[in-house]
């Protein structure tokens, strides 16, 4: 489940970025991006070049690729990704769903559910008796708890 979530997150981010650069023709504005023109651009009245930049290179696509690859990297090494990654992705996905209803956000919601389920399956909660005041994280005794 964790591997599937990682791939979905990675592919979603890559598809968004590459789709914006090619299908939406954002790459056609690259000359303007690297000329320094955007430094003086008014964000409240975005130029087509600035809008294309924020849709593609500066969008959430690149960070999503990094998050997805990190999840895959952790999974390949037998390390369970932390829950906060799944929760942050889920909250952000619900924000997207609220603001932009007709977008492919359900893909990220599926990835979030898979990631949470995979994390739960890989790292079940410790028994209650192992979490007393003299116990550390996940029931491991602290050296100073004698």
HURA-V31369 format. One line per field, one symbol per residue. psi: psi as a letter, one per 20 degrees, with the letter a starting at -180 (. if undefined). burial: I if it has 24 or more other C-alpha atoms within 12 Angstrom, else O. Layout:
psi = ???
burial = ???
This chain:
psi = gggggggggghgggggghgghfgikhhijhghgjijhihjqohimprhggghghhehjaigghhgggghgggggghjjppqqhhggggggghghgghggnglrkhhghgggggggggggghhmqqqqhijkrhjqbpkjpqqhjl.
burial = IIIIIIIIIIIIIIIIIOOIIOOOOIIOIIOOIOOOOIOOOOOOOOOIIIIIIIIIIOIIIIOIIOIIIIIIOOIOOOOIIOIOIIOOIIOOIOOOOOOOOOOOIIIIIIIIIIIIIIIOOOOOOOOOOOOOOOOOOOOOOOOOOO
